Amino acid sequence: MKKLNRKLIRGTNWALAGLLSLLGFSGCNGIIRVEYGSPNADYKVSGQVTDEQGTPVPNVKVQLGKGEQLHYASFDSTRTGQDGRYSVSANYLPLDALDLVISDTDGEANGSFENDTIRVTFESKDYYKRGKGAWYEGAAKKEVNVKLKAKKKS
């Protein structure tokens, strides 16, 4: 009886492992990519980065994406100009929100600022172009101005 139970469990484990391999669960890494035939939308976020006094902050990295996937997928990033303005875009699955990540990567050149992540939400009023019912959901844009906090000196 024990031998039969052990063989049954071992056989079930092999069957489940084979099934999961066929379904592709062993190769998943959580990255969602927009591929041909996937619903998608174009997102554009622009604005100005300033310090707490309202002075534009140049040369700050601004990136648009979705959570942890920013580290894996190739999302648009840019640097602010002398006037602190930026514009980033992404073509992604239709979402209610994306993350705007602001990083001060140039050290003390323009002051030292805390990095920031802002959740940018998209509503139906933000879409300026609508898809025609196929895979393309349309295009949305949003203006987001950011005030960076200065790093505290130790």
Stockholm file with secondary structure:
# STOCKHOLM 1.0

chainA/1-154         MKKLNRKLIRGTNWALAGLLSLLGFSGCNGIIRVEYGSPNADYKVSGQVTDEQGTPVPNVKVQLGKGEQLHYASFDSTRTGQDGRYSVSANYLPLDALDLVISDTDGEANGSFENDTIRVTFESKDYYKRGKGAWYEGAAKKEVNVKLKAKKKS
#=GR chainA/1-154 SS CHHHHHHHHHHHHHHHHHHHHHHTGGGCCSCCCCCTTSCEEEEEEEEEEEETTSCBCCSCEEEEECGGGGGTSCCCEEECCTTCEEEEEEEESCCSEEEEEEECCSTTTTCCBCCEEEEEECCGGGEEEECCSSSEEEEEEEECCEEECBCCCC
#=GC SS_cons         CHHHHHHHHHHHHHHHHHHHHHHTGGGCCSCCCCCTTSCEEEEEEEEEEEETTSCBCCSCEEEEECGGGGGTSCCCEEECCTTCEEEEEEEESCCSEEEEEEECCSTTTTCCBCCEEEEEECCGGGEEEECCSSSEEEEEEEECCEEECBCCCC
//
